[in-house]
């Protein structure tokens, strides 16, 4: 038989007919493929969104140099407070330094929110200062400042009591977001709560203009510290540049491909067994081996496209729901990863369909017609 015989039949109508003939199986396959797409897009979207948003918040502080202790994480909340607060006074005396703000970064694990312990005057001096929507600076050691996003998500207003790190604080002010943390408390209070007496996590430094020259001056004080310019730090704030995230993303993508492969493989394998007699009829009517294989792979492609479309739609729906429920959670879904998730779904589904398709194409029509 030759492929010319296959042209007598409409492959699109046959694919559509085969899918509608088994609606439950088609729907389950579409949902399984959509789960792969959702998994890939949500995992990558969450990591990309969180990383990029954190980088923008650090940038908004107003410093152009960041000083951390040895082996410190670029996510300040996960870095130990190992540097002496007095080291900031040494940095401030350097000729290239304009302002230094010692900062203790904490993670409230119960509420999953970043808190900065700050010297208000020095931290505020790094940029144009906090932009208050209501309230004002600290008036005592038990005061806290919140940014507008977390205040909106928790329905907070000035004067409310908020619990941070298991400690009650009075909300003295609400400021525009983009200054590093969601909450700010006095540095001494943060040190007392965390048991980090006279120690800090990071020094935000603003130079007088010569960033690299000032960076070298700071390194001369203690070469073991991590001293990064803001531009270098922002380069690191990319999910593709973070060695800690690469294996995680690859693992999630791999799991997605395996899901697609197994679902399609099982579906197509069962489908081929059920349609053995039908395949024999098609071959008897003139379908070639390649025609049979193309028909089954076409069904797989149709399922994958439908599954991808459903997955993308559900991803954006989930993103919208999460944005309303958790405004502080940032999810960034890029066009590149949308097409990437579709491609990964096609790869996984095609890999799962190849063996069943080839097996069906190899059936002897006489044997297939006799199959019960």
C-alpha positions in Angstrom: 0.0 0.0 0.0 1.1 3.6 -0.6 0.3 6.8 1.1 -1.8 7.9 -1.9 -4.5 5.6 -0.6 -4.6 7.6 2.7 -5.7 10.7 0.8 -9.1 9.1 0.1 -10.0 9.6 3.8 -10.2 12.9 5.7 -7.8 12.6 8.6 -9.3 15.6 10.4 -12.8 14.1 10.4 -11.4 10.7 11.5 -9.4 12.3 14.4 -12.4 14.3 15.5 -14.7 11.2 15.2 -12.3 9.0 17.2 -12.0 11.7 20.0 -15.8 12.2 20.2 -16.4 8.5 20.1 -14.6 8.2 23.5 -15.4 11.5 25.2 -14.5 10.4 28.8 -11.0 9.2 27.8 -10.4 12.3 25.7 -11.5 14.6 28.5 -9.2 12.7 31.0 -6.3 12.9 28.6 -6.9 16.6 28.1 -7.0 17.3 31.8 -3.9 15.3 32.5 -2.0 17.2 29.8 -3.4 20.5 31.2 -2.1 19.5 34.6 1.4 19.3 33.2 1.1 22.7 31.6 -0.3 24.2 34.9 2.5 22.6 36.9 5.3 24.0 34.6 3.8 27.5 34.3 2.9 27.9 38.0 6.2 26.6 39.3 8.3 28.8 36.9 5.9 31.7 37.3 6.1 31.6 41.1 9.9 31.4 41.2 10.4 34.0 38.5 7.8 36.3 40.1 9.2 36.0 43.6 12.8 36.5 42.5 12.2 39.4 40.2 9.9 41.1 42.8 12.5 40.7 45.5 15.1 42.2 43.3 13.0 45.3 42.6 12.3 45.8 46.3 16.0 45.7 47.1 16.7 48.1 44.3 14.0 50.4 45.7 15.9 50.8 49.0 18.2 53.4 47.4 21.6 51.9 48.0 24.1 51.1 45.3 26.3 48.7 47.3 25.2 45.7 49.5 27.5 44.3 52.2 26.9 40.9 53.6 28.8 38.4 55.7 30.8 35.4 54.2 28.6 32.7 52.5 25.4 34.8 53.0 22.4 34.1 50.8 21.3 36.7 48.3 17.9 36.4 49.9 18.6 38.4 53.1 15.9 36.8 55.1 17.7 33.5 55.0 21.1 35.0 56.0 22.4 34.8 59.5 23.1 38.1 61.4 26.8 37.6 61.6 28.2 41.1 61.1 28.8 43.5 64.0 26.7 46.6 63.8 29.8 48.6 64.7 31.3 47.6 61.3 28.9 50.1 59.8 30.7 52.9 61.5 33.9 51.8 59.8 32.2 51.8 56.4 30.7 55.2 57.0 34.3 56.7 57.6 35.5 55.6 54.1 35.9 58.5 51.7 33.7 57.1 49.0 30.7 56.4 51.3 27.8 58.8 51.5 25.4 56.8 53.7 25.2 53.4 55.5 22.1 51.7 56.9 22.6 48.6 59.1 19.7 46.2 58.6 18.6 43.0 60.3 16.5 40.9 58.0 14.0 38.5 59.5 11.6 36.0 58.1 8.3 35.5 60.0 7.8 31.9 59.1 4.3 31.8 60.5 3.1 34.6 58.2 5.8 34.1 55.6 6.7 37.7 55.4 10.0 39.6 55.4 10.7 42.0 58.2 13.5 44.6 58.4 14.9 45.8 61.6 16.2 49.3 60.7 17.7 52.4 62.1 14.9 54.6 60.8 16.9 57.8 60.2 19.8 56.1 58.4 17.6 53.7 56.3 15.3 56.5 55.3 18.3 58.7 54.3 19.3 56.2 51.6 16.7 57.4 49.1 14.0 60.0 49.0 12.6 58.3 52.1 9.5 56.4 53.0 6.3 57.7 51.3 3.6 57.5 53.9 0.1 56.9 52.9 -1.0 57.3 56.5 0.6 57.5 59.9 4.3 58.2 60.4 7.7 56.9 61.7 8.3 54.9 64.8 7.4 56.6 68.1 8.6 53.8 70.3 10.4 50.4 70.3 7.0 48.5 69.9 6.0 50.3 66.7 6.0 48.9 63.2 5.6 50.2 59.7 3.8 48.2 57.0 3.9 48.6 53.2 0.6 49.2 51.4 0.4 45.8 49.8 0.5 43.8 53.0 -1.7 46.4 54.8 -4.3 45.9 52.1 -4.1 42.1 52.1 -4.5 42.1 55.9 -6.9 45.0 56.1 -4.6 46.9 58.5 -4.8 50.5 59.4 -2.7 52.8 61.6 -3.1 52.1 65.3 -3.8 48.4 64.8 -1.9 45.7 66.6 0.0 43.3 64.4 1.9 40.2 65.6 5.4 39.8 64.1 7.8 37.0 65.1 5.3 36.2 67.9 5.6 39.8 69.3 2.8 42.4 69.3 3.5 45.8 67.5 1.4 48.9 67.1 1.2 50.0 63.5 2.6 53.5 63.3 2.5 54.0 59.6 1.7 52.6 56.2 4.1 53.3 53.3 4.3 52.7 49.6 5.8 49.3 48.8 9.2 48.7 47.3 11.6 49.3 50.2 12.8 45.8 50.7 10.6 44.3 53.3 6.8 44.2 54.0 7.2 45.3 57.6 9.8 47.5 59.4 10.5 47.5 63.1 13.2 49.3 65.1 16.7 47.7 64.8 17.2 47.3 68.5 13.8 45.6 68.9 14.6 43.2 66.0 18.0 42.3 67.6 16.3 41.6 70.9 13.6 39.4 69.4 16.1 37.4 67.3 18.8 37.2 69.9 21.3 39.0 67.6 22.6 41.5 70.0 24.4 44.3 68.1 24.5 42.2 64.9 23.0 42.8 61.5 22.4 40.8 58.3 23.3 43.4 55.7 24.6 47.0 55.3 22.9 49.0 52.6 25.5 51.5 51.4 25.1 54.6 49.1 28.4 55.7 47.5 29.3 59.2 46.5 29.2 58.2 42.8 32.2 55.9 42.3 30.5 52.5 43.0 33.4 50.3 42.1 36.0 52.4 43.9 33.8 52.4 47.1 33.3 48.7 46.8 37.0 48.2 46.8 37.4 50.4 49.8 34.8 48.3 51.7 36.5 45.1 50.7 39.8 46.4 52.1 38.2 46.5 55.6 37.3 42.8 55.5 38.0 40.8 52.3 35.9 37.9 53.6 32.6 39.8 53.3 30.4 39.7 50.3 30.3 43.2 48.8 28.2 43.5 45.7 27.2 46.5 43.6 23.5 46.8 43.1 23.9 46.1 39.3 25.7 42.9 40.1 23.0 41.9 42.6 20.2 42.6 40.1 21.9 40.4 37.5 21.8 37.6 40.1 18.1 38.2 40.6 17.0 36.1 37.7 15.7 32.6 38.2 17.9 31.3 35.4 21.0 32.6 37.1 20.3 31.1 40.6 22.0 27.8 41.0 19.7 26.9 43.9 16.6 27.2 41.6 17.9 25.6 38.4 17.7 21.9 39.7 14.3 22.6 41.2 12.8 24.1 38.0 14.4 21.2 35.9 12.9 18.7 38.3 9.4 20.2 38.0 9.6 20.3 34.2 10.8 16.7 34.2 7.9 15.6 36.3 5.5 17.4 33.9 7.0 15.6 30.9 6.8 12.2 32.7 3.1 12.9 33.6 2.3 13.7 29.9 4.3 10.7 28.7 2.7 8.1 31.1 -0.9 9.4 30.5 -0.6 9.4 26.7 1.3 6.1 26.6 -1.4 4.3 28.7 -4.2 6.0 26.8 -2.8 5.2 23.4 -1.8 1.7 24.3 -5.3 0.9 25.5 -6.8 2.7 22.6 -4.8 0.6 20.1 -5.8 -2.6 21.8 -9.5 -1.6 21.7 -9.2 -0.5 18.0 -7.3 -3.5 16.7 -10.2 -4.6 14.5 -10.8 -1.0 13.3 -7.1 -0.6 12.4 -7.4 -3.9 10.4 -10.4 -2.4 8.5 -8.5 0.8 7.8 -5.5 -1.2 6.4 -7.8 -3.3 4.3 -9.3 -0.1 2.9 -6.0 1.1 1.8 -4.3 2.8 4.7 -0.5 2.4 4.8 1.6 1.8 7.9 2.7 5.4 7.9 -0.9 6.5 7.5 -2.0 4.6 10.5 0.9 6.0 12.6 0.1 9.5 11.4 -3.6 9.1 12.3 -2.8 8.0 15.9 -0.1 10.7 16.3 -2.6 13.2 15.0 -5.0 12.3 17.7 -2.2 12.7 20.2 -1.4 16.2 18.8 -5.0 17.2 19.0 -5.3 16.1 22.6 -2.1 17.9 23.4 -3.2 21.2 21.8 -6.5 21.0 23.6 -4.9 20.1 26.9 -2.4 22.9 26.6 -5.1 25.5 25.9 -7.1 24.3 28.9 -3.9 24.3 31.0 -3.0 27.9 30.0 -6.6 29.1 30.7 -6.6 27.4 34.1 -3.2 28.9 34.9 -4.3 32.4 34.3 -7.5 31.8 36.2 -5.5 30.4 39.2 -3.2 33.5 39.0 -6.2 35.8 39.1 -7.6 34.0 42.1 -4.3 34.0 44.0 -3.8 37.7 43.2 -7.1 38.5 44.9 -6.5 36.1 47.8 -2.8 36.7 48.4 -1.8 40.1 47.0 1.8 39.7 48.3 2.3 36.6 46.1 3.8 37.5 42.8 3.4 35.2 39.8 5.1 36.1 36.5 4.0 34.1 33.5 6.0 35.0 30.4 5.2 34.3 26.7 8.4 32.3 26.4 7.3 29.9 29.1 3.8 29.6 27.7 5.2 28.4 24.4 7.8 26.3 26.3 5.1 24.6 28.3 3.2 23.7 25.1 6.4 22.4 23.5 7.2 20.3 26.6 3.6 18.9 26.5 4.0 18.0 22.8 7.4 16.3 23.5 6.0 14.2 26.4 2.8 13.3 24.6 4.5 12.4 21.3 7.1 10.2 23.2 4.2 8.4 24.9 2.4 7.8 21.6 5.2 6.6 19.4 5.3 3.0 20.5 1.6 2.4 20.4 1.4 4.1 17.0 4.2 2.0 15.6 2.7 -1.2 17.1 -0.7 -0.4 15.5 1.0 0.3 12.1 2.7 -3.1 12.2 -0.5 -5.1 12.6 -1.3 -7.7 9.9 -4.7 -6.7 8.5 -5.9 -10.4 8.4 -5.0 -10.9 12.0 -6.4 -7.6 13.0 -9.7 -8.3 11.3 -10.0 -11.6 13.2 -9.4 -9.9 16.5 -12.3 -10.0 19.0 
